[in-house]
């Protein structure tokens, strides 16, 4: 477990180093309280070339889709234990609810709900 945290820390430090290096290279200035955002794709393209940027994009899209599928599947399973309905119906309900939340409430409301659910999840561990 400690080794995993060490790899995550090293990865974060490498990303910071690349990001700061690209900011200095492009002579980005801190104006009006905002910095230019450098994406993972841009960092990968600058350090690994065109193929690296494409690979980073494909990897992050794959990660996003697999995470979404895992959340939908597990939410259906958890809700199935609380409500006596099929997992697939509850997974669809969960996804529809969050789709409406994101569409109507925007990212701020979604972030607040996500923080609340995360706190509930952490609080449920005894």
C-alpha positions, 0 to 999 in steps of 0.5 A: 500500500505504501508503494502505491502512494509513493508512485502517486506522489512521484506521478504528481510531482512529474506532472507539476514539473512538466506543467511548470516547465511548459509555463516557463517555456511559453512565458505564461504570465499570471494576469487577472488572477488566472493562469493558462491551463495546460492539459494532459494532452498538451503536456504529453505532446510537448514531452512525448510527441504527437503519438504521446498526446494521442495516447494520453487522450485515449487513455483518459477517455478510456479511464473516464468511460470505465469509471462511469461504467463502474459507478453506474454498476455499483450504484445499482448494486448498492441501491438494490440492497436498499430498494427491492428493484432490479440493479439495472433499473436502479443503475439507470435511475442513478445515471438519469438523476445525475444527468439531470443534476449536471444539466440543471445544476451545473458543475458547482451543484454537482461538486457539492453533491459529490462532496456530500456523497464522498463524506457519507461514504467515508463516514459509513466505514466503521 
